[in-house]
Amino acid sequence: MTDSRDEPLVLGIETSCDETGVGIVRGTTLLADAVASSVDEHARFGGVVPEVASRAHLEAMVPTIDRALKEAGVSAKDLDGIAVTAGPGLAGALLVGVSAAKAYAYALGKPLYGVNHLASHICVDQLEHGPLPEPTMALLVSGGHSSLLLSTDITSDVRPMGSTIDDAAGEAFDKIARVLNLGFPGGPVIDRYAKEGDPGAIAFPRGLTGPRDPAYDFSFSGLKTAVARWIEARRAAGEEVPVRDVAASFQEAVVDVLTRKAVRACKDEGVDHLMIGGGVAANSRLRALAQERCEAAGIRLRVPRPKLCTDNGAMVAALGAEMVARNRAASSWDLSADSSLPVTDPHVPGHDHDHVHEVSKENLYS
């Protein structure tokens, strides 16, 4: 039996948007998941303000790392590597995380791994349900992305099947919540109101589901506009807007499309495992409908607990630990943030002559 202490101990840093996440993982075991959120600072603007997010990351970084180390009960010098989200995300926010990761890696003399935000969202499920089957189909649904990805090796081979053409699902939730005066972020509050509404009350459109439409791409712009116009028409007529029914009907339109396309992709590719991740994966109706449709199609559904679906450092640490376990090349010291890093690059390897693995010096961290 393998001693768990032989498994890689990795710290992960996530700063792609408005949450400073620091996770510590040993192999596929989660030891710490510390998060400092700046969502309240963005709420009054109705969305994330990049400059505000970057400044919040700067202030939260060191305290959040210290909190994670304490929670995990490990010393920084015991780490086998530092992983950080290199992209995609907000450029300024990513730079804070990458700079911090470089500083800690250099001070500790440890390898640095710049990893992909989307691949991390897939890999985090290993902390909940064990090693990912290969291949695995992944439906990632968040504020900025609605993607279908086929992963045969989470460290080196992630293939995009479909993506967002305009508004992602999470963006649509935020915008409809704003029209309904429900606040920000929109996902949790719409989910809550929808539970008391009738999902069949209003027939909202299902985008890109026609026979000539792209099979796996997503578009929620038309749905967002249709819902907003329906609400505006009721208000213009002096009629009361049935908020709960609107929330339920809108939500049903979103999750119907997401699950329908995900199951179709699994069938077409002959994949019998579907993983759902990203912030919108915390949506209760998405989880329920996905389970229903997967069972009917003979597909095994894997969805992490809600806290691991939203942006967090644990997911970055999970992918970093997998990089170490599979002996993937570490990143170079010239690693930079890439706000549009493609998912086909699960991590950013270094040049053969410039791996952080080769750093040899005194431990500068105390």
C-alpha positions in Angstrom: 0.0 0.0 0.0 1.4 3.4 -1.0 2.1 5.8 1.8 0.1 9.0 1.2 3.2 11.0 2.2 4.8 9.8 -1.0 2.1 11.6 -3.1 3.0 15.1 -4.3 2.1 18.0 -1.9 1.2 21.0 -4.0 -0.1 24.5 -3.3 -2.3 26.1 -5.9 -3.1 29.8 -6.4 -6.2 30.9 -8.3 -6.7 34.6 -9.2 -8.5 34.6 -12.6 -11.4 36.7 -11.5 -12.6 38.1 -8.2 -11.7 35.4 -5.7 -8.3 34.8 -4.3 -8.1 31.0 -3.9 -5.3 29.0 -2.3 -5.6 25.2 -2.1 -3.2 22.6 -0.8 -3.5 19.0 -2.1 -1.6 15.8 -1.4 -2.1 13.6 -4.4 -5.9 13.6 -4.8 -6.6 14.5 -1.2 -7.7 18.0 -0.3 -5.9 19.4 2.8 -6.9 23.1 2.6 -9.1 25.3 0.5 -8.9 29.0 1.6 -10.8 31.7 -0.3 -10.9 35.4 0.0 -13.7 36.9 -2.1 -14.1 40.5 -3.3 -17.6 39.9 -4.6 -19.1 42.4 -2.2 -16.8 45.1 -3.6 -18.1 44.4 -7.1 -21.8 44.1 -6.3 -22.5 47.8 -6.4 -21.2 47.9 -10.0 -23.3 45.0 -11.1 -20.3 43.0 -12.2 -16.6 42.4 -11.7 -14.3 45.4 -12.1 -10.9 44.2 -13.1 -8.9 46.9 -11.3 -10.8 46.3 -8.1 -10.2 42.6 -8.4 -6.5 43.0 -8.9 -6.1 45.2 -5.9 -8.1 42.8 -3.7 -5.9 39.9 -4.8 -2.8 41.9 -3.8 -4.2 42.5 -0.3 -5.5 39.0 0.2 -2.6 36.9 -1.2 -0.2 36.4 1.7 -2.9 36.1 4.4 -4.8 33.5 2.3 -1.6 31.5 1.7 -0.7 31.6 5.4 -4.3 30.5 6.2 -4.1 27.6 3.8 -0.8 26.3 5.2 -2.1 26.5 8.7 -5.4 24.7 7.8 -3.4 21.9 6.0 -1.0 21.6 8.9 2.0 21.7 6.7 5.1 23.9 6.3 5.8 25.7 3.1 9.2 24.0 2.8 7.5 20.6 2.7 5.7 21.5 -0.6 6.7 19.6 -3.8 5.5 22.4 -6.1 3.6 25.6 -6.6 0.8 25.7 -9.2 -0.9 28.8 -10.4 -3.6 29.8 -12.9 -1.8 31.3 -15.9 -5.0 31.8 -17.9 -7.6 32.4 -19.2 -9.0 35.2 -17.0 -8.6 38.9 -16.3 -5.0 39.9 -17.2 -4.3 42.0 -14.2 -5.8 39.6 -11.7 -3.8 36.7 -13.3 -0.6 38.7 -13.0 -1.0 39.0 -9.3 -1.3 35.2 -8.9 1.5 34.4 -11.3 3.9 36.9 -9.6 3.1 35.6 -6.1 3.6 32.0 -7.3 7.0 32.9 -8.8 8.0 34.6 -5.6 7.1 31.6 -3.4 8.6 29.0 -5.8 11.8 30.9 -6.0 12.1 31.5 -2.3 11.3 27.8 -1.6 13.4 26.4 -4.4 10.4 24.5 -5.7 9.1 23.8 -9.2 6.5 26.2 -10.6 3.5 25.1 -12.8 1.4 27.5 -14.7 -1.8 25.7 -15.4 -5.0 26.3 -17.4 -8.1 27.6 -15.5 -10.5 25.4 -17.5 -8.5 22.2 -17.2 -8.3 22.9 -13.4 -12.1 23.0 -13.2 -12.1 19.4 -14.7 -9.3 18.1 -12.5 -10.9 19.3 -9.3 -13.4 16.4 -9.5 -10.5 14.0 -8.6 -10.6 15.5 -5.1 -14.3 14.4 -4.8 -14.6 11.2 -6.8 -11.1 9.9 -7.4 -9.0 9.7 -10.6 -10.7 10.9 -13.8 -11.7 8.2 -16.3 -9.9 8.6 -19.6 -11.6 9.8 -21.7 -14.0 12.1 -19.8 -16.4 14.6 -21.3 -16.6 17.8 -19.4 -19.3 20.5 -19.4 -17.8 23.7 -17.9 -20.3 26.4 -17.2 -19.3 29.7 -15.5 -19.6 33.4 -15.8 -17.3 33.6 -18.8 -17.4 30.2 -20.3 -19.9 27.6 -21.5 -17.7 24.8 -22.9 -17.8 21.1 -23.8 -14.4 19.5 -23.6 -13.1 16.0 -24.2 -10.2 15.1 -22.0 -8.1 11.9 -22.6 -5.2 13.2 -20.4 -5.9 16.1 -18.1 -2.2 17.1 -18.2 -1.7 17.1 -21.9 -4.8 16.4 -24.0 -7.9 18.4 -23.7 -9.9 18.9 -26.9 -12.6 21.6 -27.3 -15.9 20.2 -28.6 -18.0 23.3 -28.3 -17.9 26.7 -26.7 -19.7 30.0 -26.1 -20.5 32.1 -29.2 -21.6 35.1 -27.3 -23.1 35.2 -23.8 -22.0 32.4 -21.5 -24.6 30.9 -19.2 -23.3 32.6 -16.1 -23.4 36.0 -17.8 -27.0 35.4 -18.8 -27.9 34.6 -15.1 -26.2 37.8 -14.0 -28.0 40.0 -16.6 -31.5 38.5 -16.0 -31.0 38.9 -12.3 -30.2 42.6 -12.9 -33.3 43.1 -15.0 -35.4 41.5 -12.2 -33.6 43.7 -9.6 -32.4 40.6 -7.7 -28.8 41.7 -7.3 -25.4 40.3 -8.1 -24.2 37.6 -8.6 -27.3 36.3 -10.4 -26.8 32.5 -10.3 -27.6 31.7 -6.7 -30.5 34.1 -6.4 -32.2 33.0 -9.6 -31.8 29.4 -8.4 -33.4 30.2 -5.1 -36.4 32.1 -6.7 -36.8 29.4 -9.4 -37.5 26.7 -6.8 -40.8 28.5 -6.0 -41.7 29.1 -9.7 -43.1 27.1 -12.6 -40.4 26.2 -15.1 -43.1 25.7 -17.8 -44.9 29.0 -17.2 -43.2 30.8 -20.1 -41.9 29.3 -23.3 -38.5 31.0 -23.6 -36.3 30.1 -26.6 -33.6 27.4 -26.7 -30.6 28.8 -28.5 -28.6 26.9 -31.2 -30.8 23.8 -31.0 -32.0 23.8 -34.6 -31.0 21.0 -37.0 -28.5 23.3 -38.9 -27.0 24.9 -35.7 -23.6 23.9 -34.4 -24.1 20.7 -32.4 -22.0 21.6 -29.3 -21.8 25.4 -29.3 -23.7 27.6 -26.9 -25.5 31.0 -27.3 -27.5 32.6 -24.5 -27.7 36.1 -26.0 -31.0 35.5 -27.7 -32.5 33.9 -24.6 -31.3 36.8 -22.5 -32.9 39.3 -24.9 -36.2 37.4 -25.1 -36.5 37.3 -21.3 -35.6 41.0 -20.9 -38.2 42.0 -23.5 -40.9 39.8 -21.9 -40.3 41.5 -18.6 -40.2 45.0 -20.2 -43.5 44.3 -22.0 -45.2 43.3 -18.7 -43.9 46.4 -17.0 -44.9 48.7 -19.9 -48.5 47.3 -19.7 -48.6 48.0 -15.9 -48.7 44.3 -15.1 -46.9 42.6 -12.3 -43.9 40.5 -13.2 -44.1 37.0 -11.8 -40.5 36.9 -10.7 -40.4 33.3 -9.6 -42.0 32.0 -12.8 -39.6 34.1 -14.9 -36.6 32.8 -12.9 -37.8 29.2 -13.2 -38.6 29.4 -16.9 -35.4 31.2 -17.8 -33.3 28.7 -15.7 -35.0 25.7 -17.4 -34.2 27.1 -20.8 -30.5 27.4 -19.9 -30.1 23.9 -18.3 -32.2 22.2 -21.0 -29.7 23.3 -23.6 -26.6 22.6 -21.5 -27.6 19.1 -20.6 -29.1 18.2 -24.0 -25.8 19.1 -25.8 -23.6 17.5 -23.2 -25.4 14.1 -23.4 -25.4 14.3 -27.2 -21.6 14.9 -27.2 -21.1 11.9 -24.9 -23.2 9.7 -27.2 -21.5 10.9 -30.4 -18.0 10.3 -29.0 -18.8 7.1 -27.2 -17.9 8.5 -23.8 -19.7 7.1 -20.8 -18.6 9.7 -18.2 -19.7 13.3 -18.0 -18.2 15.7 -15.5 -19.8 19.1 -14.9 -17.8 22.0 -13.4 -17.6 25.7 -13.1 -19.6 28.1 -11.0 -23.0 27.4 -12.6 -22.5 23.7 -11.8 -23.6 24.6 -8.3 -27.1 25.2 -9.8 -29.5 22.7 -8.3 -31.7 22.4 -11.4 -28.7 21.8 -13.7 -27.5 19.0 -11.4 -31.0 17.4 -11.2 -31.7 17.5 -15.0 -28.2 16.3 -15.8 -28.6 13.3 -13.5 -32.0 12.5 -15.0 -30.7 12.6 -18.6 -27.4 10.8 -17.9 -29.2 7.9 -16.1 -31.5 7.6 -19.1 -28.6 7.5 -21.5 -26.4 5.1 -19.4 -23.8 7.8 -18.7 -22.1 8.2 -15.3 -22.4 11.8 -14.0 -19.6 13.4 -11.9 -20.3 16.8 -10.3 -18.1 18.1 -7.4 -19.7 19.6 -4.4 -20.8 23.3 -5.0 -17.8 24.8 -3.2 -15.4 23.1 -5.6 -17.4 24.2 -8.6 -16.7 27.9 -8.1 -13.2 29.3 -8.6 -10.9 28.0 -5.9 -7.2 27.2 -5.3 -8.0 23.5 -4.7 -8.6 22.9 -8.4 -5.3 24.5 -9.3 -3.5 22.5 -6.7 -5.2 19.3 -8.0 -4.0 19.9 -11.5 -0.5 20.8 -10.2 -0.3 17.6 -8.2 -1.2 15.7 -11.3 1.5 17.5 -13.2 4.1 16.4 -10.6 2.8 12.9 -10.4 3.1 12.5 -14.2 6.5 14.2 -14.3 5.3 17.0 -16.6 7.8 19.8 -17.3 7.7 22.7 -14.9 7.2 26.2 -16.1 10.1 28.7 -16.8 10.8 31.8 -14.7 9.5 33.8 -17.7 6.0 32.4 -17.2 3.5 35.1 -17.8 -0.3 35.5 -17.6 -2.2 34.7 -20.7 -5.8 36.0 -20.6 -6.8 33.9 -23.6 -4.8 30.8 -22.9 -6.4 28.0 -25.0 -7.7 24.9 -23.2 -5.6 22.8 -25.5 -2.7 24.0 -23.3 -3.5 22.4 -19.9 -0.3 23.8 -18.6 2.6 26.1 -19.8 5.8 24.1 -19.8 9.2 25.8 -19.6 12.2 25.6 -22.0 14.4 22.6 -21.5 17.2 24.7 -20.2 15.2 26.8 -17.8 13.0 24.6 -15.7 12.4 25.6 -12.1 13.3 22.0 -11.3 16.9 23.0 -11.8 16.9 25.8 -9.2 19.5 24.9 -6.6 20.0 27.3 -3.6 19.3 27.9 0.0 15.7 27.8 1.1 14.9 31.6 1.3 11.5 31.1 2.9 11.3 31.5 6.7 
